[in-house]
Amino acid sequence: MEFAYLFKVLMRRKWIILACTVVALVAAYFFTKKIKHTYKSVAQLSTGFTVIQDLKLSDENFSLPQIDVKFNNAIENITSPKVLSLVSYRMMIHDLENPKEAFTAVKEEDKQKDSFKKTDQKKLLTLLKQKLEGAVQLSPSVPEEKDAIAFLEVYDYDIGTIKNNLNVARYQRTDYINIDYVSQNPKLSAYAVNTLCQEFKRFYGLDQRERSDVSVVSLDSLVKQKKAIFDQKIQQKNQFMSSEGVLDVGLEGSNKLGQVGTFESQLIEEKANQSNLSYQVAQLTKLIDAAKAKGMTSVIAPTTGNSGIGNAEYMKLRKQYNSLNAQYIASGSSDAEIKRKMDEISQKMQKIDLADNSGGVTQDGGAAPVTIDQLIQRRVGLEGQLKATTQKISSIQSKISQLNGGLTGMAAKSANIEQLDKEIEMASAEYKEATQRYNLALNMTGATPGVFKQTMFGEPALLPEPSRKFMIMAISGITALIISCLIIIGKEFFDNSVKTPSAFQRLTGLPLLGVVNWVKFQQSNVLEKITLFNEKEVRHNLFRELLRKLRYELESNGKRIYLFTSTEPQQGKTTLIQSLAYSLSLSKKRVLIIDTNFCNNDLTKATNANPVLEKFSLNGKPFSFEDLKSFISKTNAEGVDVIGCEGGDYTPSEILPKNHLLNYLDQLREEYDFIFLEGAPLNGFTDTKELIKYADGLIAVFSAEATFSAADKESIAFLNENREKFIGAVLNKVQEDNLAL
C-alpha cells in the first residue's frame, strides 16, 4: 500500500483523529483532577549477604547466584502476608489507641457500613495485640476475625492495600534492600516502612530460632547414628582378628620373613655341603674302580703335601664363601656374578676336603698308602653324610614352603584388616564432623539470629510526590492519536478495493481511458448534473470536467459504436452511459442508446424508454429509419434517443429475431454521431461476448470500491485478448482525494 495514499487517508480523517485525541485529553484531565497528593517514605535494610558469611550448619560455597537467591528470599519474606499482617495490626492499634493522632480519617459513608458499626473497638484492640504478640494472621473462617479483617479494610489497612502501596527491591547490586511506602499521609508512610523493618526482623528471628531447634534435634539424631556406625566398624575388626588368631599382622609377618631368611641361608650351606660330599663320593668311586681294574690292593691317595696348609686354605675359602653368601642373600638371591664366585670357591673347598679325607701322610711328608677297603669304608661314610644332608635339605625346603604359604595368607588378612581400618577411619571422621555441627548448633541456639540491620529510617516527606497529571494527559492524547491512526490505517489495509487509478493500473495492467469521481445523485437528476450550469459560474464541477475528458477521448479515436461492459454489476455503467450521452449532446452530437443488458434493464427504466428491442424485426423488408422511429424513445436531452429492452433469462443470440436491429447499426450512423450499447457483466454472463462483434470499440467500467477476484482476472484476460476493439477502461466512483494517486 502506498504511503502517499495512507497519508491522504489520514488527512481525510484528520477531524476524527483530532476529536479522539481531544476526548482522550479531556477524559485524562477529569480523571487526574481527582487524584490526591501522595507522600513517599523510604527505609533501608542492610543484609550482610555480600559482606560476611553467617555461621552455617553445612559447608556452603560463597557465590553470586546464591546471593541473588538470598535477596529474593528476603524480599519475598518482607512482602509475605504474615509480615504485612503484623504491620497492619500495628497501624490499626496506633489509630485505636491514639484517635487524635490517627493516620487515617474514616469517611462518613464508611462509618455507615455494618463492618464499622458492629465492631467493638476494645475487643478488636485486644484481639490485634494478641495476634501481634503471637505473630499470627487473622483467619476469615473465624467470624470474629472476619469482622476484624473487614474493619481493617475500612481504614485501608488490609494486606492487599498495604502491598499495593509498598515497593521492596534490592538497591542496584549492593548489600541493601530499599523499602518504599506511598500513602496520603506522610506520617503513615514513615510509620509503615519503619514498622515493616521491625516486624520483618522479629519474624526473621522467630523463623531462624524454629529452624535452629529443628537443626539441633536432627543433628543429635545424626550424631547418635554416626557413633553407632563407628562402634560397629571397630567391632567388625576385632571379630575378624579374633577369628583368624591374629594379634599383630605386621609383627607376625616380620617374624615369618626373618625365619624364611634364616632357613634359606641354611639351605644354601647344606646344598654346598651336599655338592661337596657328592664330589668326594664320585672321586673315591673313580679311585676304587681304577685300583680294581689294575688288580691293586692299595693306592697312594693324592694329597696337598701339607695338611696344615690345606686346613688354613679351607678356612680362608670358607670365610670368603660365607661373606659372598651374605651378600647374595642381601641382593635378593638374584646376583649371577656373586653366585658364580660362590660356585668357584665351593669347588676349591671340595678339592681340599677330598685331599684331606683321601689319605694320610708320613712323618717326612710323603703320601701313605691306603687300601681299597679303607677307601670303600670312607666312601660309605661319605654316602651316609650325603644322605643325611639330602634329608636335611628336604626338611628345610618344606619349612620354607610352609612359611611362604603363611605369608600369602597373612597378605590376604592384611588387606582385609586394612579395608576395615579405612572404614573405621571414615566412620570416625563422619562422627567427628557430626559432633562439631551439633556443638555449633547448640552454641547458636538462644543467640539472636539474622544479620539484618536498618541503616536508614523512614521520615515523613515534606513535599508530595509528583502527580504526573500532565504526563498522564500527554500519554493519553498521544495514545488516542496513535490508536485512531492505526485503526484508520488498519481499516484501509484490510480494505482490498481498488481505490486509486495507479492501483488499478498496477493490479490490472489495462489502459485507463478516463476516471470519474464519486458523486451521489438519483437517476432522475443525472441530466441536471450534466446539462444545467450557469455560464457565468467558475468551472468547479469536477464530475462534469472528468466527463468532458472522457468525451474528448471518445470523439478523438474515430470510433462511433461503443459497447460498455463491466466485470461485476453495480459498477456504474448505466449512469456513466447516460452522463456521456448527455455530455455529448452539449457538444451538438446525436447519440442513440440501445439497452442490450437483458439481465438488468436499468437503463430502460432510468430513461423511461419503451422495451421494444426484442420485438423489432424487418420481416424481409429493407431497412428504413422511418420504420424505426416508432421504436425510439426520446429523452429530455436534445439529440439523445433510447431503445429499451424488456430483459429476461436469455442472451442476445437467443431472443433477438433474425433481422434484429443490431444488424443495421451501420445504417444508423447516418442519423446518429454515436451509438452506445450496454452489455451484461462479464463475470456472470456471456452477453458482452456475443455483442462485441456489433461494436467498433469496447469500454470496460470498473468501480474504485470493488475488489478483484479470480473471475475478474478471467474477464480482464478476455479484454486483453480483444485489444483490436478494447480501447480502455473507465475507473468509476473514485474518491476526490484519490484522483491524483
C-alpha positions in Angstrom: 0.0 0.0 0.0 1.4 3.4 -1.0 2.5 5.8 1.8 1.0 8.8 -0.2 -2.4 7.1 -0.2 -2.2 6.4 3.6 -1.2 10.0 4.2 -4.2 11.1 2.2 -6.5 8.8 4.1 -5.2 10.2 7.4 -5.6 13.7 6.3 -9.2 13.0 5.2 -9.9 11.6 8.7 -8.0 14.3 10.5 -11.0 15.6 12.3 -11.9 12.2 13.6 -8.3 11.8 14.8 -8.3 15.2 16.4 -11.6 14.5 18.0 -10.4 11.3 19.5 -7.3 13.0 20.8 -9.3 15.9 22.4 -11.7 13.4 24.0 -8.8 11.5 25.5 -7.2 14.7 26.8 -10.4 15.9 28.4 -11.0 12.4 30.0 -7.5 12.3 31.3 -7.9 15.8 32.8 -11.1 14.9 34.7 -9.6 11.6 35.8 -6.4 13.2 37.1 -8.3 16.0 38.7 -9.5 13.7 41.4 -6.1 12.3 42.1 -4.9 13.2 45.7 -1.4 14.0 46.7 0.7 11.1 48.0 3.8 11.0 50.1 6.6 8.5 49.9 8.9 7.4 52.7 12.0 5.2 52.3 13.7 2.9 54.7 16.8 0.7 54.0 17.9 -2.7 55.4 21.5 -4.0 55.3 21.5 -7.8 54.8 25.2 -8.7 55.2 24.8 -11.3 52.4 27.7 -9.8 50.4 29.9 -8.8 53.4 30.2 -11.7 55.8 29.3 -15.4 55.9 26.9 -16.3 58.7 27.5 -19.4 60.7 26.3 -22.4 58.7 25.3 -25.9 59.7 26.8 -27.3 56.5 29.6 -26.5 54.1 28.4 -23.9 51.7 30.3 -22.0 49.0 30.0 -18.3 48.5 28.6 -17.5 45.0 26.7 -14.7 43.3 23.8 -16.9 42.2 23.3 -17.9 45.8 23.4 -14.3 46.9 20.7 -13.4 44.4 18.6 -16.2 45.7 19.0 -15.0 49.3 18.0 -11.5 48.3 14.9 -12.8 46.5 14.0 -14.9 49.5 14.4 -11.9 51.8 12.2 -9.7 49.6 9.6 -12.5 49.5 9.6 -12.7 53.3 9.3 -8.9 53.7 6.3 -8.8 51.4 4.8 -12.0 52.7 1.2 -11.9 54.1 2.4 -12.8 57.5 4.8 -9.9 57.8 2.3 -7.4 56.2 -0.4 -8.6 58.6 1.8 -7.6 61.5 2.3 -4.1 60.0 -1.5 -3.9 59.5 -2.0 -4.7 63.2 0.4 -2.1 64.3 -1.2 0.6 62.1 -4.7 -0.2 63.4 -3.5 -0.4 67.0 -1.9 3.0 66.6 -5.1 4.6 65.4 -7.3 2.9 68.0 -5.0 3.9 70.9 -4.4 7.4 69.6 -7.6 8.6 67.9 -6.5 12.2 67.9 -3.3 11.3 66.1 -4.8 8.7 63.8 -3.1 8.3 60.4 -6.4 7.8 58.6 -9.7 9.7 59.0 -12.7 7.5 58.3 -15.1 8.9 55.8 -18.8 9.4 56.8 -20.0 6.9 54.2 -17.6 4.3 55.6 -18.9 4.9 59.1 -22.3 3.8 57.9 -21.1 0.4 56.9 -22.1 -2.6 59.0 -18.5 -3.7 59.4 -17.7 -0.4 61.1 -20.9 -0.1 63.3 -20.9 -3.7 64.6 -17.2 -3.8 65.6 -16.4 -3.4 69.3 -13.1 -1.5 69.1 -12.0 -2.5 72.5 -12.3 -6.2 71.7 -10.7 -5.6 68.4 -7.8 -3.9 70.0 -7.3 -6.8 72.4 -7.5 -9.3 69.5 -5.0 -7.4 67.4 -2.5 -7.2 70.3 -2.8 -11.0 70.8 -2.3 -11.7 67.1 0.7 -9.2 67.0 2.4 -10.8 70.0 1.9 -14.3 68.6 2.8 -13.3 65.1 -0.4 -15.0 63.8 -2.7 -14.0 60.9 -6.4 -13.3 61.2 -8.4 -16.2 59.9 -11.5 -15.4 57.7 -13.1 -18.7 58.8 -13.5 -17.3 62.4 -16.5 -14.9 62.5 -14.8 -12.5 65.0 -11.6 -12.4 63.0 -13.5 -12.0 59.7 -15.2 -8.9 61.1 -11.7 -7.6 62.1 -10.5 -8.0 58.6 -13.5 -6.0 57.3 -12.8 -3.3 59.8 -9.1 -3.1 58.6 -10.4 -2.7 55.0 -12.4 0.4 56.1 -9.1 2.0 57.2 -7.3 0.7 54.1 -5.0 -1.2 56.5 -5.7 -4.6 54.9 -2.9 -6.7 53.4 -3.9 -6.0 49.8 -3.9 -2.2 50.1 -0.6 -2.3 52.0 1.0 -4.5 49.4 -0.2 -2.2 46.6 1.4 0.9 48.2 4.6 -1.0 49.1 7.7 -1.4 47.0 10.6 -3.6 48.1 13.7 -4.1 46.0 17.4 -4.6 46.2 19.3 -1.4 45.6 21.2 -2.0 42.4 23.9 -4.7 43.1 24.6 -3.6 46.7 24.0 -5.3 50.0 21.0 -3.1 50.8 17.2 -3.5 50.3 15.1 -0.4 49.9 11.6 -0.3 51.3 9.2 2.4 49.9 5.7 3.1 51.0 3.3 5.6 49.4 0.2 7.0 51.2 -1.8 10.2 51.5 -0.4 10.8 55.0 3.4 11.4 55.2 3.5 10.2 58.8 1.7 7.0 57.8 4.3 6.3 55.1 7.2 6.8 57.6 5.5 4.7 60.2 4.8 1.9 57.7 8.4 1.5 56.5 9.9 1.6 60.0 7.3 -0.8 61.3 7.8 -3.2 58.4 11.6 -3.3 59.1 11.0 -4.0 62.8 8.4 -6.7 62.2 10.4 -8.4 59.5 13.4 -8.6 61.8 11.2 -10.1 64.5 9.6 -12.5 62.1 13.0 -13.5 60.7 14.4 -14.1 64.2 11.5 -16.3 65.2 11.8 -18.2 62.0 15.5 -18.8 62.4 15.0 -20.0 66.0 12.5 -22.5 64.8 14.9 -23.7 62.2 17.8 -23.9 64.8 15.6 -26.0 67.1 14.8 -28.4 64.3 18.5 -28.5 63.3 19.6 -29.4 66.9 17.1 -32.3 67.0 18.1 -33.6 63.6 21.8 -33.2 64.3 21.5 -35.0 67.7 20.0 -37.9 65.9 22.7 -37.8 63.3 25.5 -37.9 65.9 24.0 -41.0 67.5 23.7 -42.6 64.1 27.4 -41.9 63.2 28.5 -43.1 66.7 26.7 -46.4 66.2 28.3 -46.9 62.8 31.8 -46.1 64.2 31.4 -48.7 67.1 30.1 -51.3 64.6 33.2 -50.9 62.4 35.6 -51.4 65.4 33.6 -54.5 66.5 33.9 -56.0 63.0 37.7 -55.6 63.0 38.0 -57.2 66.5 35.9 -60.1 65.5 37.9 -60.7 62.3 41.3 -60.7 64.1 39.9 -63.0 66.8 38.6 -65.5 64.3 41.9 -65.5 62.4 44.1 -65.7 65.5 46.0 -62.6 64.6 47.3 -60.2 67.3 49.6 -58.0 65.2 49.7 -58.7 61.4 52.8 -56.5 61.0 54.8 -58.2 63.8 53.8 -61.8 62.8 54.7 -61.1 59.1 58.1 -59.7 60.1 58.9 -62.8 62.2 58.0 -65.1 59.4 60.1 -63.2 56.9 63.1 -63.5 59.3 62.6 -67.3 59.6 62.4 -67.6 55.9 65.7 -65.8 55.5 67.4 -68.0 58.1 66.2 -71.2 56.6 67.3 -70.0 53.1 70.8 -69.4 54.4 70.9 -72.9 55.9 69.6 -74.3 52.7 72.4 -72.8 50.7 75.0 -74.1 53.1 73.5 -77.6 53.1 73.3 -77.6 49.3 77.0 -76.6 49.2 77.8 -79.4 51.7 75.7 -81.8 49.5 77.7 -80.8 46.4 81.0 -81.3 48.3 80.0 -84.8 49.6 78.7 -85.8 46.1 82.1 -84.8 44.6 84.1 -86.7 47.2 82.0 -89.8 46.7 82.4 -89.6 43.0 86.2 -89.2 43.3 86.6 -92.1 45.7 84.4 -94.3 43.4 86.7 -93.4 40.4 89.8 -94.2 42.5 88.4 -97.5 43.7 87.3 -98.6 40.3 90.7 -97.7 38.8 92.6 -99.7 41.5 90.3 -102.7 41.0 90.8 -102.5 37.3 94.6 -102.7 37.8 94.3 -105.5 40.4 95.8 -103.3 43.1 95.0 -103.8 46.8 96.3 -100.4 47.9 96.8 -97.0 46.4 98.7 -93.8 47.1 96.0 -91.1 47.5 96.8 -87.6 46.3 97.5 -85.1 49.0 98.2 -81.3 49.3 101.6 -82.0 50.6 100.9 -80.3 54.0 97.7 -80.9 56.0 98.1 -77.7 58.0 98.4 -75.6 54.9 95.2 -77.4 53.5 93.2 -76.6 56.6 94.3 -73.0 56.6 93.3 -72.6 52.9 90.0 -74.3 53.6 89.2 -71.9 56.4 90.1 -68.9 54.3 87.8 -70.2 51.5 85.0 -70.8 54.0 85.2 -67.2 55.2 85.0 -65.9 51.6 82.1 -68.2 50.9 80.2 -67.0 53.9 80.8 -63.4 53.1 79.6 -63.8 49.5 76.6 -65.8 50.7 75.6 -62.9 52.9 75.9 -60.5 50.0 73.9 -62.9 47.8 71.0 -63.1 50.3 71.1 -59.3 50.7 70.7 -58.8 47.0 67.6 -60.9 46.9 69.5 -64.1 45.7 69.5 -62.7 42.1 73.1 -61.6 41.6 74.6 -64.0 39.0 78.2 -62.8 39.5 78.2 -63.5 43.2 76.7 -66.9 42.6 79.5 -67.8 40.1 82.2 -66.8 42.6 80.5 -68.9 45.3 80.5 -71.9 43.0 84.2 -71.5 42.3 85.0 -71.2 46.0 82.8 -74.3 46.7 84.8 -76.4 44.1 88.1 -75.4 45.7 86.8 -76.3 49.1 85.7 -79.7 47.8 89.2 -80.5 46.4 90.9 -79.5 49.7 88.3 -81.6 51.6 88.9 -84.6 49.3 92.6 -84.4 49.6 92.3 -84.2 53.4 90.0 -87.2 53.5 91.6 -89.4 50.8 94.8 -90.4 52.7 97.4 -89.6 55.2 101.0 -88.5 55.1 104.2 -90.0 56.5 106.4 -88.3 59.0 108.6 -86.9 56.3 105.6 -85.5 54.5 105.2 -88.3 51.9 101.9 -89.9 51.0 101.0 -93.1 52.9 99.4 -96.0 51.1 95.7 -96.6 51.6 94.0 -100.0 51.0 90.9 -100.3 48.8 88.9 -101.5 51.8 89.7 -98.2 53.6 88.7 -96.3 50.6 85.4 -98.2 50.4 84.8 -97.6 54.1 85.5 -93.9 53.6 83.0 -93.8 50.7 80.3 -95.5 52.8 80.9 -92.9 55.5 80.7 -90.0 53.0 77.5 -91.5 51.4 75.9 -91.6 54.8 76.7 -88.0 55.4 75.4 -87.2 51.9 72.1 -88.9 52.6 71.7 -87.0 55.9 72.5 -83.7 54.2 69.9 -84.5 51.5 67.2 -85.2 54.1 68.1 -82.0 55.9 67.8 -80.0 52.7 64.3 -81.5 52.1 63.2 -80.6 55.6 64.5 -77.0 55.2 62.7 -76.7 51.8 59.4 -77.9 53.4 59.7 -75.5 56.2 60.4 -72.6 53.8 57.3 -73.6 51.7 55.2 -73.6 54.9 56.4 -70.2 55.9 55.8 -68.8 52.4 52.2 -70.1 52.5 51.7 -68.4 55.8 53.0 -65.2 54.4 50.5 -65.4 51.4 47.6 -65.9 53.9 49.0 -63.1 56.0 48.8 -60.7 53.0 45.1 -61.5 52.5 44.5 -60.9 56.2 46.4 -57.7 56.0 44.3 -56.5 53.0 41.1 -57.2 54.9 42.3 -55.5 58.1 43.5 -52.5 56.0 40.0 -52.2 54.5 38.4 -52.4 57.9 40.9 -49.7 59.1 39.8 -47.4 56.3 36.1 -47.9 57.1 36.8 -47.2 60.8 38.7 -44.0 59.8 35.8 -42.8 57.6 33.3 -43.6 60.3 35.4 -41.7 62.8 35.7 -38.6 60.5 31.9 -38.6 60.0 31.2 -39.0 63.7 33.6 -36.2 64.5 32.1 -33.8 61.8 28.5 -34.5 63.1 29.7 -33.8 66.7 31.2 -30.5 65.6 27.9 -29.5 63.8 25.9 -30.4 66.8 28.1 -28.4 69.1 27.8 -25.4 66.7 24.0 -25.7 66.6 23.9 -25.7 70.4 26.0 -22.6 70.5 23.7 -20.8 68.0 20.5 -21.8 70.0 19.4 -18.9 72.1 21.5 -16.3 70.2 19.9 -13.5 68.2 19.9 -14.8 64.6 19.9 -12.8 61.5 22.2 -10.1 60.1 19.6 -7.6 59.0 20.1 -4.0 60.2 18.1 -0.9 59.5 20.6 1.5 58.1 18.1 4.2 57.1 14.9 5.1 58.9 11.8 6.5 57.1 11.0 10.1 57.7 7.7 11.9 56.8 8.1 13.5 53.4 7.9 17.3 53.3 6.6 17.5 49.7 4.1 15.2 48.0 5.1 13.0 45.1 4.7 14.5 41.6 1.2 14.0 40.4 2.2 13.5 36.8 -1.1 14.9 35.6 0.5 16.5 32.5 2.3 13.3 31.7 -0.8 11.2 32.0 -2.7 13.7 29.8 0.1 13.7 27.3 0.3 9.9 27.2 -3.5 9.7 26.9 -3.6 12.1 24.0 -0.7 10.5 22.2 -2.1 7.1 22.7 -5.5 8.2 21.4 -3.8 9.8 18.4 -1.8 6.7 17.6 -4.7 4.2 18.2 -7.1 6.2 16.0 -4.4 6.4 13.2 -3.7 2.7 13.5 -7.4 1.9 13.3 -7.9 4.0 10.2 -4.7 2.5 8.6 -5.8 -1.0 9.6 -9.2 -0.4 8.1 -7.6 0.7 4.8 -5.1 -2.1 4.9 -7.8 -4.7 5.1 -9.9 -2.9 2.5 -8.8 -4.6 -0.8 -10.8 -2.3 -3.1 -9.0 -0.6 -6.0 -9.4 3.0 -4.6 -6.8 4.8 -6.8 -6.1 4.9 -10.6 -2.4 3.9 -10.0 -3.5 0.9 -8.0 -6.0 0.0 -10.8 -3.3 0.0 -13.4 -0.9 -1.9 -11.2 -3.5 -4.6 -10.5 -5.0 -5.0 -14.0 -2.4 -3.7 -16.5 -5.3 -2.3 -18.6 -5.1 1.1 -20.3 -7.0 3.7 -18.5 -9.3 5.7 -20.7 -10.6 8.0 -18.0 -11.5 8.5 -14.4 -14.9 9.6 -12.9 -15.2 10.7 -9.3 -17.8 9.5 -6.8 -21.0 11.6 -7.0 -24.2 11.0 -5.0 -27.3 11.6 -7.1 -30.5 9.9 -8.2 -31.1 8.6 -11.7 -33.8 11.4 -12.2 -31.3 14.2 -11.8 -28.4 12.8 -13.9 -29.4 15.1 -16.7 -29.5 18.1 -14.4 -26.0 17.3 -13.1 -24.7 17.3 -16.7 -26.6 20.0 -18.5 -27.7 22.6 -16.0 -25.0 25.1 -15.4 -24.6 28.9 -15.3 -22.3 30.3 -17.9 -21.1 33.0 -15.5 -20.1 30.5 -12.8 -16.5 29.5 -12.2 -15.8 26.0 -13.6 -15.6 24.0 -10.4 -17.8 20.9 -11.2 -15.2 18.1 -11.1 -17.6 15.4 -12.3 -18.5 17.4 -15.3 -14.9 18.2 -16.1 -13.9 14.5 -15.9 -16.8 13.6 -18.3 -15.5 16.2 -20.7 -12.1 14.5 -20.7 -13.8 11.2 -21.3 -16.0 12.7 -24.0 -12.8 14.0 -25.7 -11.3 10.6 -25.8 -14.4 9.1 -27.5 -14.6 11.9 -30.0 -10.9 11.7 -30.9 -10.4 8.0 -31.5 -12.6 7.9 -34.6 -15.0 5.1 -33.4 -18.7 5.7 -33.2 -20.3 2.5 -31.9 -19.3 1.7 -28.3 -20.2 -1.3 -26.2 -20.0 -0.6 -22.4 -19.4 -3.6 -20.1 -18.1 -4.4 -16.6 -16.9 -7.4 -14.7 -19.5 -7.2 -11.9 -22.9 -5.4 -11.6 -23.3 -2.1 -9.7 -20.1 -0.7 -11.3 -22.0 2.4 -12.6 -22.4 1.6 -16.3 -26.0 2.9 -16.6 -25.3 6.3 -15.0 -22.0 6.6 -16.9 -23.6 5.9 -20.3 -26.4 8.5 -19.6 -23.8 11.0 -18.4 -21.6 10.6 -21.5 -24.6 10.8 -23.8 -25.9 14.0 -22.2 -22.4 15.5 -22.3 -22.1 14.7 -26.0 -25.4 16.3 -26.6 -23.9 19.5 -25.2 -21.4 19.4 -28.0 -24.2 19.2 -30.5 -23.8 15.4 -31.0 -26.7 13.0 -31.6 -26.5 9.8 -29.5 -28.5 6.6 -29.7 -28.5 4.5 -26.5 -29.6 0.8 -27.0 -30.2 -1.2 -23.8 -28.7 -4.6 -24.6 -28.3 -5.6 -20.9 -31.0 -8.3 -20.8 -30.1 -9.4 -17.4 -30.7 -6.0 -15.8 -32.6 -3.3 -17.9 -31.9 -0.4 -15.5 -31.0 1.8 -18.4 -34.5 1.3 -19.9 -36.1 2.0 -16.6 -34.0 5.1 -15.9 -34.9 6.7 -19.2 -38.5 5.5 -19.3 -37.8 4.0 -22.8 -40.1 1.6 -24.5 -38.9 -2.0 -24.1 -39.1 -2.9 -27.8 -35.7 -4.2 -28.8 -36.7 -7.8 -28.7 -39.8 -7.1 -30.9 -38.1 -5.2 -33.7 -37.8 -7.1 -37.0 -37.9 -6.1 -40.6 -39.7 -9.2 -41.8 -37.8 -9.2 -45.1 -38.3 -5.5 -45.8 -35.3 -3.3 -46.5 -34.1 -1.2 -43.5 -35.7 2.2 -43.2 -35.1 4.7 -40.4 -38.7 5.7 -40.8 -39.8 2.2 -39.7 -37.5 2.5 -36.6 -38.9 5.8 -35.3 -41.8 4.2 -33.7 -39.4 2.1 -31.5 -37.2 5.1 -30.5 -37.9 6.9 -27.2 -36.9 10.5 -26.8 -35.1 11.8 -23.7 -35.2 15.3 -22.1 -31.8 15.9 -23.6 -31.9 17.1 -27.2 -30.3 14.7 -29.6 -30.2 11.7 -27.1 -32.6 8.8 -28.0 -33.1 5.4 -26.4 -34.3 2.0 -27.5 -35.2 -0.1 -24.4 -35.5 -3.8 -23.8 -37.7 -5.9 -21.6 -34.9 -8.1 -20.2 -35.2 -11.7 -19.1 -33.4 -15.0 -18.8 -31.9 -15.1 -22.2 -28.9 -13.8 -24.2 -29.0 -11.6 -27.4 -28.5 -14.5 -29.7 -31.4 -16.3 -28.0 -34.0 -13.6 -28.0 -33.3 -11.2 -30.9 -35.0 -12.1 -34.2 -33.1 -12.9 -37.4 -33.3 -9.4 -38.9 -32.8 -7.6 -35.5 -31.8 -4.0 -35.1 -28.1 -4.6 -34.3 -27.5 -5.8 -37.8 -28.3 -2.3 -39.1 -26.1 -0.2 -36.8 -24.1 1.0 -39.8 -27.2 2.4 -41.4 -28.0 4.2 -38.1 -24.7 6.1 -38.3 -26.2 8.3 -40.9 -28.7 9.5 -38.3 -26.5 9.5 -35.1 -23.0 10.5 -34.3 -22.5 7.9 -31.6 -24.3 4.7 -30.6 -23.9 3.3 -27.1 -24.7 -0.3 -26.2 -24.8 -1.6 -22.6 -23.7 -5.2 -22.1 -24.2 -7.5 -19.1 -21.3 -8.1 -16.6 -18.5 -10.3 -18.0 -18.1 -12.4 -14.9 -21.5 -14.0 -14.8 -22.9 -13.6 -18.4 -21.9 -14.1 -22.0 -23.9 -11.2 -23.4 -20.9 -8.9 -23.9 -19.0 -11.6 -25.8 -22.0 -12.0 -28.2 -22.4 -8.3 -28.7 -18.7 -7.3 -29.2 -18.9 -8.1 -32.9 -21.5 -5.3 -33.5 -19.4 -2.5 -31.8 -16.4 -0.5 -33.0 -15.0 -0.1 -29.6 -15.3 -1.9 -26.2 -15.1 0.1 -22.9 -14.9 -1.6 -19.5 -16.3 0.2 -16.4 -14.7 -0.6 -13.1 -15.7 0.7 -9.6 -12.9 2.0 -7.3 -14.9 0.5 -4.5 -14.8 -3.0 -5.9 -12.2 -5.7 -5.2 -10.7 -8.1 -7.7 -11.5 -11.8 -7.7 -10.4 -14.8 -9.8 -13.4 -14.2 -12.1 -12.3 -10.6 -12.6 -8.9 -11.9 -13.7 -10.6 -14.1 -16.4 -12.6 -11.1 -17.6 -9.5 -9.0 -17.7 -7.8 -11.7 -19.8 -10.8 -11.5 -22.2 -10.3 -7.8 -22.6 -6.6 -8.2 -23.3 -7.5 -10.9 -26.0 -9.7 -8.3 -27.8 -7.2 -5.5 -28.0 -8.3 -4.5 -31.5 -11.7 -3.4 -30.1 -10.9 -2.7 -26.5 -10.0 0.9 -26.2 -9.6 1.3 -22.5 -11.2 1.2 -19.0 -13.1 3.8 -17.0 -12.4 3.8 -13.3 -15.7 5.0 -11.7 -16.6 6.1 -8.2 -13.1 7.4 -7.3 -12.9 9.5 -4.1 -12.0 13.0 -5.0 -8.8 12.9 -2.8 -7.6 9.8 -4.7 -7.9 11.1 -8.2 -4.3 12.2 -8.3 -2.9 9.0 -6.8 
